[in-house]
Amino acid sequence: TGGYDNGLTLDPELADRKRQIEAQSNKIPEKHFSMMYLYVEERFQKKVASAFDDSRIRFHMDAPSHMRLEGRYADLCHLREQITECVADKASKETIYSLPHHIVLRLKRSILADIRRTHDVNFTIMRHKHNGEDMMLVAVEGEPENRLNACDTLEQVINKIKSHSVDVPGLESYADEKGASTSTLARLEDLVTSSLPSAPGMGL
């Protein structure tokens, strides 16, 4: 049984045995000390490190967008899977906006702080390049209902900024202490329409 054709075996059993031997020889031993680099966006890295508090997780200074894992191969494979699930869960609780730099400059911290307190969300602002233009990423993080409400408010604030082309003051001093019936947007709209003239819109 089994012959050769130009150096290739015609015996399927021999071919299967060869594949098994190759697979076993290429397998990394479970206890082998290994190093892995895992892509994790910077805004998630501290959250991941604090969630696991694991000495095998290290920051990779030469590539800030990567985390370095060191330890036994089998343990790192399990840890990598856990980190991936953790990052996926956190990313699923984000809504990200890509905005021109000049729009974000008009989003004062006091406005974002007001939205954050009102809707129990967090903001992360990041810079990136798109077709050679400076753009900003604004990530809104929170539970689905809170995030949806915060995004509605943020989008309307952005529309106000674009339509009036003005810096918008912070909103805290305009908050109604009885508060529940007056929205952040309503306070902003009253402020803008009563105190500032209209100006040409600025498109994205």
N, C-alpha and C positions, 0 to 999 in steps of 0.2 A: 504494500500500500504506500501511498504517498510518493509523489515524484516531484521533480523540480522543473520549472519552465523558466529558463533564463534567470536562474537563481532564486525564484519565488516558489515556495512550497504550494503544492496542490492539495495538501492534506488539511482539511478544516480543523481537525482536532489539534494538529501541531500548531496551526496558526492561532487557535484559541489559547493554547498553553503558552505560546510566545507572548501574546498580549497580556496574559495574567502575570507572567514574570516581569515584563517591562513595567506594568502598572505598579507592582510591588516595589520594584527597584527605584522607581521615580517618586514613591511616596515619602514624604518628610516624616521622620519619627516623631511620635507625639510628644516626647520629652525633649526634643531638640530645641536649644535656645534659639529664638528667632526674633526678627525685627520686622514690623509691618508699618507702612505709612498709609494712613486713612484720611481721605479728603473730608474735611468737616469745615464748613464756613465759620469764619472767626467769631461771629456773633453767637454761635452755638457752643464754642469750645469750652468756655468757662462753666456753662450750664452742664455740659457733659461731665467735665472734670469734677464738679461739685456733686453731681448726682451719683457718681461711682466712687469717688474718693479712693482711687486705685493707683498704687505706686507704679504700676506697669504703664500708665498713661503719661506720656510726656509731650511737651510742646516742641514742635520742630521749627527752630528759629530761622533756618534758611528758606523755609517754605511755610509762611504763616498760615496758609489755608489747609495745612496738613497736621494731623496728630501722629505721633510716633508711639507704637505699642511695642514693648519689649517683654519677653518672657518665654515660657514653654509654648511650643507651637499649638498644641491642642487647646490650651487655655486661651491663647490669643484669638484663635478662630471663634471660640465661644464669646469672648469679650467683644470682638469685632461685630458679631451679630447683634449683641445687646446694644452697642453704641449706635449701630445703624437703625435699629428699631426706635431708640430714644430720639435720635435726630429726626426721623420720619414723623414721630408723634409731635415734636415741637414745631416742625415745619408745617404740619397740617393745621396748626392753630395760628397761622400767619396769613395776612393779606399784604401783598407788596405792591407799592405804587412806584412807577418810574416817572420822575418829574424833572423838568429843566432846573438848573441850579438857581436861576433868578426867582423861580416860584418858591423854592424851599427857603431861600433867604428871607422871604416875607412871612414864612411860618414861624413866628416867634416862639421861643420856648414856653412862654407863659400860656400861649394858646394850646400847645400840645399838653402842657401840664394840666390845664383845665379839662381837656377832653379825657386825659388819663384818669384824673380823679373822678370825673362824672361817670365814666363807663367802665372803670376798672380794667384798663388795658395798658400795655407798654409799647413804646415806640423805639425803633432803632433806625438811625439814618446813616446811609453808606454812600460813598462816592463811586461812580464808575464811568467809563468812557463808552459812548455809543456813536459810531460813525464820526469819530474825532471830536464829538461834542461832550462837554462835561454834563453828566446827568447825575441825579441823586435817586437812590432807592430809599423809600420810606416804608418800613415794615411795621405793621400793626399786629400785635400779639395779644391773644386773649381767648376766652371761651367764645363759642360761635355767636351766641346772641349778643353778648357785650361787644364783640368785634364788629358785628354787622352794624350795630347802632353807632359805634365810634367811627366806622368807615363812612356811614351816611353823613355824619356831622363833618368829618374831615373833608369829604368831597364838596360839600356845600361851602365850607370855608375857602377851599381852593378856588371854587368858581367865583366867589366874591372877590378874592385877591386878583384873579385874572380879569374880571370884568371892570374893576376899578383901578388896577395898576397902582396900588398904594400899599404901604406898610400898614398892617392892621395891629393896633395896640392889643395888649393882653386883655383877657376877658374877666379876670377875677373881680375887679372893682365894679363890674356891671352885673354881677350875679345877684339874683333876688334871694335874700336869706330864707325866704319861705320856699324858694327854689324849685320844688318838684314840678310846678306847672310851667316854668319858663325855661326853654331849651337854650343850649349854648348858641345855636344858630340864630335864634330869635334875638338874643342879646347883641350878637355881632351885627345882624342886619339893621337893627335899630340904630346902633352906633354909626355904621357906615352911611346909611341913607340920611341921617339927621345932621351929620357933621362934615361930610366930605362930598365934593363935587364929583360928577361922573368923569371918567377918563377912558380913552380907547382901550379895548380889550387886548390881552396878550395871549396868543394861542400857544398851545403846547408844541 
